[in-house]
Structure formats: C-alpha cells, structure tokens
C-alpha cells in the first residue's frame, strides 16, 4: 500500500510520502522561485540551464541534505554549493552543484545571507 499525504501548498491533492507538492503546485512554486531570483544573474538561468538542471535532477533525484538526515525526499532545486554571484565558470561547475528540496534550499540560502542573515550553514535540521 502506497502511503500518501496532502500537498503542502494547496492542501487538497494527495501526494506520495517523500514529496512536498502536487505537480501543479510544484510547477507554480518553481515559476515563483525563478521570478524572484537576483535579476543581475537572471540571464544565466535560460534554456541551457533548464536542460542542465533537468539532467542533473534526473541523475540525482533526491535531496542530498534530507538523505544526510535519514529522510527520503524528492529534490526540487539544483543548488550551487558555492555561491556563484554571477561568475560564469563557477555557475557551470557541476562539482559545485547539489540536489535539494525547496525546504533545505531555502534554509541554506537564508543562512548564507540572502535574507539578511549571515549564519554559517550546517544543514537543514
């Protein structure tokens, strides 16, 4: 028997345990994420990035941080482990990429100072 739970956004649709959002809410969340990205670096996130991101997530479909904590959860975001800050070489350095779920990525980004908080990231707890 497959276990299910409610989508974290719409709270209507049932999704498999380990997922966070139903497909519709996940797509909406991704669009919102990319619209809010730093406009100075927006040009880096075009179709080439979307193809690379999709390929990376197909190779590494689970959130690396959740796995470190014994949780199996689908990844939503390809994170740049070392912030590229517009540096093209660092942006395309696959060894600096990591698959994360939205929760872990947002927590990491906040701790890196994106929201005015410059604490050291020690992983999602």
PERAUR-V92025 format. One record per pair of residues at least 24 apart in sequence whose ideal C-beta (glycine too) atoms are under 7 Angstrom apart, sorted by sequence separation. I is the first residue (numbers start at 1). J is the second residue. If there is no record, write none. Layout:
I | J
I | J
This chain:
75 | 99
53 | 78
75 | 100
76 | 101
77 | 102
75 | 101
76 | 102
79 | 105
74 | 101
73 | 101
77 | 105
79 | 108
83 | 112
64 | 98
64 | 99
65 | 100
66 | 101
63 | 99
64 | 100
62 | 99
63 | 100
63 | 101
66 | 104
60 | 99
65 | 104
56 | 97
63 | 104
57 | 99
56 | 99
41 | 86
40 | 86
44 | 91
26 | 76
18 | 72
18 | 73
19 | 74
68 | 123
69 | 124
18 | 74
65 | 123
65 | 124
29 | 102
20 | 101
20 | 102
